Amino acid sequence: MNQEQAGTDAFKLKVMTFNLRTHTANDEGNEWVQRAPWAVETVAAHAPAIFGVQEAYVLMLEDLQQGLPDYRWIGQGRRGANEDEHCAIFYRHDEYEELEQGQFWLSETPDVVGSLGWDSDYPRICTWGRFRHLLSGATVRVYNTHFDHIGEAARIEGAKLVGSVMLQHANMHPEDAAFLMGDMNGEPSDQPLRYLRGELPNEGAVPALEDGYRQLRGQSGRTFHDFAGGVEGEPIDYIFAEAPLAVRWSEIDRRHFGGKYPSDHYPLVAELGRS
């Protein structure tokens, strides 16, 4: 079991966020067809109850599904349906059932499929799902997003939109546990990450979120490495637990396969708990 539970009073939940690096012909020597088995092996080694991926085309999701049959996934592409990259959420279907799911675009018109927001270079999305743990009946809301890599306004406004949606959902389902994960395309000192940690109250309300890096096991450093490995720099991939859920530990998985990597990002893994 990835989640141990006594009634609904206490539980622990292992989760993972993993930017897979999109399927593109530009990655000569690091093509997805080569990396797919390594990505599957990396996820399987941790066996998270729930994990999120970014930059995933449908064919990549299908490869993961084939290699990880204990999981199902939710989400649509950033241009709608199966088009373009997904921020998919995978969950163990022998442990969880999906109750609700949805997606919104990080823009001034979040319900408009494919909409660009602020100074964003691409349509950006947040996929969310609400799940019930089959054994205990406990419920958890999960959010998976990918902030823009160009637009500074898009990143902070996108963070504020995600925060507002999380607050709305918390008001509807106060009994839920909840967490947020994704590629935020920003370092810990950047404005969107400070906002999510509650350090910029003038930017608006945000759920009480704990940054997974506060409980990091092992060495900190970059999570985007451009297929070069290494640790120099700062992370851009994050997991946040919404109170009363808390981060028990987190770690950056820097494994490689004969000097080659399953992605140009390292995945971040965390154990979340509530008591």
Contacts in CASP RR format, 6 or more apart in sequence:
PFRMAT RR
TARGET T0000
AUTHOR 0000-0000-0000
METHOD contacts of the structure
MODEL  1
MNQEQAGTDAFKLKVMTFNLRTHTANDEGNEWVQRAPWAVETVAAHAPAI
FGVQEAYVLMLEDLQQGLPDYRWIGQGRRGANEDEHCAIFYRHDEYEELE
QGQFWLSETPDVVGSLGWDSDYPRICTWGRFRHLLSGATVRVYNTHFDHI
GEAARIEGAKLVGSVMLQHANMHPEDAAFLMGDMNGEPSDQPLRYLRGEL
PNEGAVPALEDGYRQLRGQSGRTFHDFAGGVEGEPIDYIFAEAPLAVRWS
EIDRRHFGGKYPSDHYPLVAELGRS
1 95 0 8 1.000
1 135 0 8 1.000
2 13 0 8 1.000
2 14 0 8 1.000
2 47 0 8 1.000
2 48 0 8 1.000
2 49 0 8 1.000
2 92 0 8 1.000
2 95 0 8 1.000
3 11 0 8 1.000
3 12 0 8 1.000
3 13 0 8 1.000
3 14 0 8 1.000
3 49 0 8 1.000
3 95 0 8 1.000
3 133 0 8 1.000
3 135 0 8 1.000
3 136 0 8 1.000
4 11 0 8 1.000
4 12 0 8 1.000
5 11 0 8 1.000
5 133 0 8 1.000
5 135 0 8 1.000
5 136 0 8 1.000
5 138 0 8 1.000
7 136 0 8 1.000
7 138 0 8 1.000
8 136 0 8 1.000
8 137 0 8 1.000
8 138 0 8 1.000
8 175 0 8 1.000
9 275 0 8 1.000
10 273 0 8 1.000
10 274 0 8 1.000
10 275 0 8 1.000
11 133 0 8 1.000
11 136 0 8 1.000
11 138 0 8 1.000
11 177 0 8 1.000
11 273 0 8 1.000
11 274 0 8 1.000
12 248 0 8 1.000
12 271 0 8 1.000
12 272 0 8 1.000
12 273 0 8 1.000
13 49 0 8 1.000
13 50 0 8 1.000
13 140 0 8 1.000
13 177 0 8 1.000
13 245 0 8 1.000
13 271 0 8 1.000
13 272 0 8 1.000
13 273 0 8 1.000
14 46 0 8 1.000
14 47 0 8 1.000
14 48 0 8 1.000
14 49 0 8 1.000
14 269 0 8 1.000
14 270 0 8 1.000
14 271 0 8 1.000
14 272 0 8 1.000
15 48 0 8 1.000
15 49 0 8 1.000
15 50 0 8 1.000
15 51 0 8 1.000
15 52 0 8 1.000
15 142 0 8 1.000
15 179 0 8 1.000
15 181 0 8 1.000
15 239 0 8 1.000
15 269 0 8 1.000
15 270 0 8 1.000
15 271 0 8 1.000
15 272 0 8 1.000
16 43 0 8 1.000
16 46 0 8 1.000
16 48 0 8 1.000
16 50 0 8 1.000
16 51 0 8 1.000
16 52 0 8 1.000
16 181 0 8 1.000
16 267 0 8 1.000
16 268 0 8 1.000
16 269 0 8 1.000
16 270 0 8 1.000
17 51 0 8 1.000
17 52 0 8 1.000
17 53 0 8 1.000
17 54 0 8 1.000
17 144 0 8 1.000
17 181 0 8 1.000
17 182 0 8 1.000
17 183 0 8 1.000
17 237 0 8 1.000
17 238 0 8 1.000
17 239 0 8 1.000
17 267 0 8 1.000
17 268 0 8 1.000
18 39 0 8 1.000
18 42 0 8 1.000
18 43 0 8 1.000
18 51 0 8 1.000
18 52 0 8 1.000
18 53 0 8 1.000
18 54 0 8 1.000
18 263 0 8 1.000
18 265 0 8 1.000
18 267 0 8 1.000
18 268 0 8 1.000
19 53 0 8 1.000
19 54 0 8 1.000
19 55 0 8 1.000
19 146 0 8 1.000
19 182 0 8 1.000
19 183 0 8 1.000
19 224 0 8 1.000
19 237 0 8 1.000
19 263 0 8 1.000
19 264 0 8 1.000
19 265 0 8 1.000
20 32 0 8 1.000
20 35 0 8 1.000
20 39 0 8 1.000
20 53 0 8 1.000
20 54 0 8 1.000
20 55 0 8 1.000
20 56 0 8 1.000
20 60 0 8 1.000
20 262 0 8 1.000
20 263 0 8 1.000
20 265 0 8 1.000
21 27 0 8 1.000
21 30 0 8 1.000
21 32 0 8 1.000
21 35 0 8 1.000
21 55 0 8 1.000
21 263 0 8 1.000
21 264 0 8 1.000
21 265 0 8 1.000
22 55 0 8 1.000
22 56 0 8 1.000
22 57 0 8 1.000
22 60 0 8 1.000
22 85 0 8 1.000
23 31 0 8 1.000
23 32 0 8 1.000
23 57 0 8 1.000
23 59 0 8 1.000
23 60 0 8 1.000
25 31 0 8 1.000
27 227 0 8 1.000
30 227 0 8 1.000
30 260 0 8 1.000
30 261 0 8 1.000
30 264 0 8 1.000
32 59 0 8 1.000
32 60 0 8 1.000
32 63 0 8 1.000
34 260 0 8 1.000
35 260 0 8 1.000
35 261 0 8 1.000
35 262 0 8 1.000
35 263 0 8 1.000
36 60 0 8 1.000
36 63 0 8 1.000
36 64 0 8 1.000
38 257 0 8 1.000
38 260 0 8 1.000
38 261 0 8 1.000
38 262 0 8 1.000
39 63 0 8 1.000
39 64 0 8 1.000
39 262 0 8 1.000
39 263 0 8 1.000
40 63 0 8 1.000
40 64 0 8 1.000
40 67 0 8 1.000
40 68 0 8 1.000
41 257 0 8 1.000
41 262 0 8 1.000
42 253 0 8 1.000
42 255 0 8 1.000
42 262 0 8 1.000
42 267 0 8 1.000
43 51 0 8 1.000
43 64 0 8 1.000
43 68 0 8 1.000
43 267 0 8 1.000
44 67 0 8 1.000
44 68 0 8 1.000
45 253 0 8 1.000
45 255 0 8 1.000
46 253 0 8 1.000
46 267 0 8 1.000
46 269 0 8 1.000
48 269 0 8 1.000
49 91 0 8 1.000
49 92 0 8 1.000
49 95 0 8 1.000
49 96 0 8 1.000
50 89 0 8 1.000
50 90 0 8 1.000
50 91 0 8 1.000
50 92 0 8 1.000
50 96 0 8 1.000
50 131 0 8 1.000
50 140 0 8 1.000
50 142 0 8 1.000
51 71 0 8 1.000
51 89 0 8 1.000
51 90 0 8 1.000
52 87 0 8 1.000
52 88 0 8 1.000
52 89 0 8 1.000
52 90 0 8 1.000
52 142 0 8 1.000
52 144 0 8 1.000
52 181 0 8 1.000
52 182 0 8 1.000
53 60 0 8 1.000
53 61 0 8 1.000
53 64 0 8 1.000
53 86 0 8 1.000
53 87 0 8 1.000
53 88 0 8 1.000
53 90 0 8 1.000
53 144 0 8 1.000
54 85 0 8 1.000
54 87 0 8 1.000
54 144 0 8 1.000
54 146 0 8 1.000
54 182 0 8 1.000
54 183 0 8 1.000
55 85 0 8 1.000
55 146 0 8 1.000
55 183 0 8 1.000
56 64 0 8 1.000
56 85 0 8 1.000
56 86 0 8 1.000
56 87 0 8 1.000
56 88 0 8 1.000
57 84 0 8 1.000
57 85 0 8 1.000
57 86 0 8 1.000
58 82 0 8 1.000
58 86 0 8 1.000
61 73 0 8 1.000
61 86 0 8 1.000
61 88 0 8 1.000
64 71 0 8 1.000
64 73 0 8 1.000
64 90 0 8 1.000
65 71 0 8 1.000
65 72 0 8 1.000
65 73 0 8 1.000
68 90 0 8 1.000
70 92 0 8 1.000
70 93 0 8 1.000
70 94 0 8 1.000
71 90 0 8 1.000
71 91 0 8 1.000
71 92 0 8 1.000
71 93 0 8 1.000
72 90 0 8 1.000
72 91 0 8 1.000
72 93 0 8 1.000
72 98 0 8 1.000
73 88 0 8 1.000
73 89 0 8 1.000
73 90 0 8 1.000
73 91 0 8 1.000
74 88 0 8 1.000
74 89 0 8 1.000
74 91 0 8 1.000
74 98 0 8 1.000
74 101 0 8 1.000
74 102 0 8 1.000
74 127 0 8 1.000
74 129 0 8 1.000
75 86 0 8 1.000
75 87 0 8 1.000
75 88 0 8 1.000
75 89 0 8 1.000
75 101 0 8 1.000
75 102 0 8 1.000
75 103 0 8 1.000
75 127 0 8 1.000
76 82 0 8 1.000
76 86 0 8 1.000
76 103 0 8 1.000
76 127 0 8 1.000
77 83 0 8 1.000
77 84 0 8 1.000
77 85 0 8 1.000
77 86 0 8 1.000
77 125 0 8 1.000
78 84 0 8 1.000
78 85 0 8 1.000
78 86 0 8 1.000
78 87 0 8 1.000
78 105 0 8 1.000
78 114 0 8 1.000
78 122 0 8 1.000
78 123 0 8 1.000
78 124 0 8 1.000
78 125 0 8 1.000
79 113 0 8 1.000
79 114 0 8 1.000
79 123 0 8 1.000
80 113 0 8 1.000
80 114 0 8 1.000
84 123 0 8 1.000
85 146 0 8 1.000
86 127 0 8 1.000
87 125 0 8 1.000
87 126 0 8 1.000
87 127 0 8 1.000
87 144 0 8 1.000
87 145 0 8 1.000
87 146 0 8 1.000
87 182 0 8 1.000
88 127 0 8 1.000
88 144 0 8 1.000
89 101 0 8 1.000
89 127 0 8 1.000
89 128 0 8 1.000
89 129 0 8 1.000
89 142 0 8 1.000
89 144 0 8 1.000
91 98 0 8 1.000
91 131 0 8 1.000
91 142 0 8 1.000
94 134 0 8 1.000
95 133 0 8 1.000
95 134 0 8 1.000
95 135 0 8 1.000
96 131 0 8 1.000
96 132 0 8 1.000
96 133 0 8 1.000
96 134 0 8 1.000
96 140 0 8 1.000
97 131 0 8 1.000
97 132 0 8 1.000
97 134 0 8 1.000
98 129 0 8 1.000
98 130 0 8 1.000
98 131 0 8 1.000
99 129 0 8 1.000
99 130 0 8 1.000
99 131 0 8 1.000
99 132 0 8 1.000
99 139 0 8 1.000
100 129 0 8 1.000
100 130 0 8 1.000
101 127 0 8 1.000
101 128 0 8 1.000
101 129 0 8 1.000
101 130 0 8 1.000
102 127 0 8 1.000
102 128 0 8 1.000
102 129 0 8 1.000
103 125 0 8 1.000
103 126 0 8 1.000
103 127 0 8 1.000
103 128 0 8 1.000
104 110 0 8 1.000
104 111 0 8 1.000
104 125 0 8 1.000
104 126 0 8 1.000
104 161 0 8 1.000
104 165 0 8 1.000
105 111 0 8 1.000
105 112 0 8 1.000
105 113 0 8 1.000
105 114 0 8 1.000
105 115 0 8 1.000
105 117 0 8 1.000
105 123 0 8 1.000
105 124 0 8 1.000
105 125 0 8 1.000
106 117 0 8 1.000
106 120 0 8 1.000
106 124 0 8 1.000
106 125 0 8 1.000
106 126 0 8 1.000
106 145 0 8 1.000
106 147 0 8 1.000
106 148 0 8 1.000
106 154 0 8 1.000
106 157 0 8 1.000
106 158 0 8 1.000
106 161 0 8 1.000
106 162 0 8 1.000
107 114 0 8 1.000
107 115 0 8 1.000
107 116 0 8 1.000
107 117 0 8 1.000
107 118 0 8 1.000
107 120 0 8 1.000
107 123 0 8 1.000
107 124 0 8 1.000
108 115 0 8 1.000
108 117 0 8 1.000
108 118 0 8 1.000
109 115 0 8 1.000
110 161 0 8 1.000
110 165 0 8 1.000
114 123 0 8 1.000
115 123 0 8 1.000
116 122 0 8 1.000
116 123 0 8 1.000
117 123 0 8 1.000
117 124 0 8 1.000
117 154 0 8 1.000
117 157 0 8 1.000
118 151 0 8 1.000
118 153 0 8 1.000
118 154 0 8 1.000
118 157 0 8 1.000
118 158 0 8 1.000
119 148 0 8 1.000
119 150 0 8 1.000
119 151 0 8 1.000
119 152 0 8 1.000
119 153 0 8 1.000
119 154 0 8 1.000
120 148 0 8 1.000
120 150 0 8 1.000
120 151 0 8 1.000
120 154 0 8 1.000
121 148 0 8 1.000
121 149 0 8 1.000
121 150 0 8 1.000
121 151 0 8 1.000
122 148 0 8 1.000
124 145 0 8 1.000
124 146 0 8 1.000
124 147 0 8 1.000
124 148 0 8 1.000
124 154 0 8 1.000
124 158 0 8 1.000
125 145 0 8 1.000
125 146 0 8 1.000
126 143 0 8 1.000
126 144 0 8 1.000
126 145 0 8 1.000
126 161 0 8 1.000
126 162 0 8 1.000
126 165 0 8 1.000
127 143 0 8 1.000
127 144 0 8 1.000
127 145 0 8 1.000
128 141 0 8 1.000
128 142 0 8 1.000
128 143 0 8 1.000
128 144 0 8 1.000
128 165 0 8 1.000
128 169 0 8 1.000
129 141 0 8 1.000
129 142 0 8 1.000
129 143 0 8 1.000
130 139 0 8 1.000
130 140 0 8 1.000
130 141 0 8 1.000
130 142 0 8 1.000
130 169 0 8 1.000
130 173 0 8 1.000
130 176 0 8 1.000
131 139 0 8 1.000
131 140 0 8 1.000
131 141 0 8 1.000
131 142 0 8 1.000
132 138 0 8 1.000
132 139 0 8 1.000
133 139 0 8 1.000
133 140 0 8 1.000
138 177 0 8 1.000
139 173 0 8 1.000
139 175 0 8 1.000
139 176 0 8 1.000
139 177 0 8 1.000
140 176 0 8 1.000
140 177 0 8 1.000
140 178 0 8 1.000
140 179 0 8 1.000
141 166 0 8 1.000
141 169 0 8 1.000
141 170 0 8 1.000
141 173 0 8 1.000
141 176 0 8 1.000
141 177 0 8 1.000
141 178 0 8 1.000
141 179 0 8 1.000
142 178 0 8 1.000
142 179 0 8 1.000
142 181 0 8 1.000
143 162 0 8 1.000
143 165 0 8 1.000
143 166 0 8 1.000
143 178 0 8 1.000
143 179 0 8 1.000
143 180 0 8 1.000
143 181 0 8 1.000
144 180 0 8 1.000
144 181 0 8 1.000
144 182 0 8 1.000
145 162 0 8 1.000
145 180 0 8 1.000
145 181 0 8 1.000
145 182 0 8 1.000
145 183 0 8 1.000
145 184 0 8 1.000
146 182 0 8 1.000
146 183 0 8 1.000
146 185 0 8 1.000
147 154 0 8 1.000
147 155 0 8 1.000
147 158 0 8 1.000
147 159 0 8 1.000
147 183 0 8 1.000
147 184 0 8 1.000
147 185 0 8 1.000
147 186 0 8 1.000
147 192 0 8 1.000
148 154 0 8 1.000
148 155 0 8 1.000
148 185 0 8 1.000
149 185 0 8 1.000
152 191 0 8 1.000
155 184 0 8 1.000
155 185 0 8 1.000
155 186 0 8 1.000
155 190 0 8 1.000
155 191 0 8 1.000
155 192 0 8 1.000
156 191 0 8 1.000
156 192 0 8 1.000
156 195 0 8 1.000
156 203 0 8 1.000
158 192 0 8 1.000
159 184 0 8 1.000
159 192 0 8 1.000
159 193 0 8 1.000
159 195 0 8 1.000
159 196 0 8 1.000
160 195 0 8 1.000
160 203 0 8 1.000
160 204 0 8 1.000
160 206 0 8 1.000
162 180 0 8 1.000
163 196 0 8 1.000
163 205 0 8 1.000
163 206 0 8 1.000
163 207 0 8 1.000
164 205 0 8 1.000
166 178 0 8 1.000
166 180 0 8 1.000
166 206 0 8 1.000
166 207 0 8 1.000
166 242 0 8 1.000
167 205 0 8 1.000
167 206 0 8 1.000
167 207 0 8 1.000
169 176 0 8 1.000
169 178 0 8 1.000
170 176 0 8 1.000
170 178 0 8 1.000
170 207 0 8 1.000
170 242 0 8 1.000
177 242 0 8 1.000
177 244 0 8 1.000
177 245 0 8 1.000
177 272 0 8 1.000
177 273 0 8 1.000
177 274 0 8 1.000
178 207 0 8 1.000
178 241 0 8 1.000
178 242 0 8 1.000
178 245 0 8 1.000
179 239 0 8 1.000
179 240 0 8 1.000
179 241 0 8 1.000
179 242 0 8 1.000
179 245 0 8 1.000
179 272 0 8 1.000
180 196 0 8 1.000
180 209 0 8 1.000
180 238 0 8 1.000
180 239 0 8 1.000
180 240 0 8 1.000
180 242 0 8 1.000
181 238 0 8 1.000
181 239 0 8 1.000
181 240 0 8 1.000
181 268 0 8 1.000
182 237 0 8 1.000
182 238 0 8 1.000
182 239 0 8 1.000
183 236 0 8 1.000
183 237 0 8 1.000
183 265 0 8 1.000
184 192 0 8 1.000
184 193 0 8 1.000
184 196 0 8 1.000
184 236 0 8 1.000
184 237 0 8 1.000
184 238 0 8 1.000
185 236 0 8 1.000
186 192 0 8 1.000
186 193 0 8 1.000
186 234 0 8 1.000
186 236 0 8 1.000
187 193 0 8 1.000
187 234 0 8 1.000
187 235 0 8 1.000
187 236 0 8 1.000
188 211 0 8 1.000
188 213 0 8 1.000
188 234 0 8 1.000
188 235 0 8 1.000
189 234 0 8 1.000
191 200 0 8 1.000
191 203 0 8 1.000
193 211 0 8 1.000
193 238 0 8 1.000
194 200 0 8 1.000
195 203 0 8 1.000
195 204 0 8 1.000
195 206 0 8 1.000
196 206 0 8 1.000
196 209 0 8 1.000
196 211 0 8 1.000
196 238 0 8 1.000
196 240 0 8 1.000
197 209 0 8 1.000
197 211 0 8 1.000
197 240 0 8 1.000
198 206 0 8 1.000
198 208 0 8 1.000
198 209 0 8 1.000
207 242 0 8 1.000
207 243 0 8 1.000
208 242 0 8 1.000
208 243 0 8 1.000
209 240 0 8 1.000
209 241 0 8 1.000
209 242 0 8 1.000
209 243 0 8 1.000
210 240 0 8 1.000
210 241 0 8 1.000
210 243 0 8 1.000
210 245 0 8 1.000
210 246 0 8 1.000
210 247 0 8 1.000
211 238 0 8 1.000
211 240 0 8 1.000
211 247 0 8 1.000
212 238 0 8 1.000
212 239 0 8 1.000
212 240 0 8 1.000
212 241 0 8 1.000
212 247 0 8 1.000
212 250 0 8 1.000
212 268 0 8 1.000
212 270 0 8 1.000
213 220 0 8 1.000
213 235 0 8 1.000
213 238 0 8 1.000
213 250 0 8 1.000
214 247 0 8 1.000
215 247 0 8 1.000
215 248 0 8 1.000
215 249 0 8 1.000
215 250 0 8 1.000
215 270 0 8 1.000
216 249 0 8 1.000
216 250 0 8 1.000
216 251 0 8 1.000
216 252 0 8 1.000
217 249 0 8 1.000
217 250 0 8 1.000
217 251 0 8 1.000
218 251 0 8 1.000
218 252 0 8 1.000
219 231 0 8 1.000
219 252 0 8 1.000
220 231 0 8 1.000
220 234 0 8 1.000
220 235 0 8 1.000
220 252 0 8 1.000
221 231 0 8 1.000
221 232 0 8 1.000
221 233 0 8 1.000
221 234 0 8 1.000
221 235 0 8 1.000
221 252 0 8 1.000
222 230 0 8 1.000
222 231 0 8 1.000
222 232 0 8 1.000
222 233 0 8 1.000
222 234 0 8 1.000
222 235 0 8 1.000
222 236 0 8 1.000
222 266 0 8 1.000
223 235 0 8 1.000
223 236 0 8 1.000
223 237 0 8 1.000
223 252 0 8 1.000
223 265 0 8 1.000
223 266 0 8 1.000
223 268 0 8 1.000
224 236 0 8 1.000
224 237 0 8 1.000
224 264 0 8 1.000
224 265 0 8 1.000
225 261 0 8 1.000
225 264 0 8 1.000
225 265 0 8 1.000
225 266 0 8 1.000
226 264 0 8 1.000
227 260 0 8 1.000
227 261 0 8 1.000
227 264 0 8 1.000
229 254 0 8 1.000
229 256 0 8 1.000
229 261 0 8 1.000
229 266 0 8 1.000
230 254 0 8 1.000
231 254 0 8 1.000
235 252 0 8 1.000
235 268 0 8 1.000
236 265 0 8 1.000
237 265 0 8 1.000
237 266 0 8 1.000
237 267 0 8 1.000
237 268 0 8 1.000
238 268 0 8 1.000
239 247 0 8 1.000
239 250 0 8 1.000
239 268 0 8 1.000
239 270 0 8 1.000
239 272 0 8 1.000
241 247 0 8 1.000
241 270 0 8 1.000
241 272 0 8 1.000
241 273 0 8 1.000
244 274 0 8 1.000
245 272 0 8 1.000
245 273 0 8 1.000
245 274 0 8 1.000
246 272 0 8 1.000
246 273 0 8 1.000
246 274 0 8 1.000
247 270 0 8 1.000
247 271 0 8 1.000
247 272 0 8 1.000
247 273 0 8 1.000
248 270 0 8 1.000
248 271 0 8 1.000
248 272 0 8 1.000
248 273 0 8 1.000
249 270 0 8 1.000
249 271 0 8 1.000
250 268 0 8 1.000
250 269 0 8 1.000
250 270 0 8 1.000
250 271 0 8 1.000
251 268 0 8 1.000
251 269 0 8 1.000
251 270 0 8 1.000
252 266 0 8 1.000
252 267 0 8 1.000
252 268 0 8 1.000
252 269 0 8 1.000
253 266 0 8 1.000
253 267 0 8 1.000
253 268 0 8 1.000
253 269 0 8 1.000
254 266 0 8 1.000
END
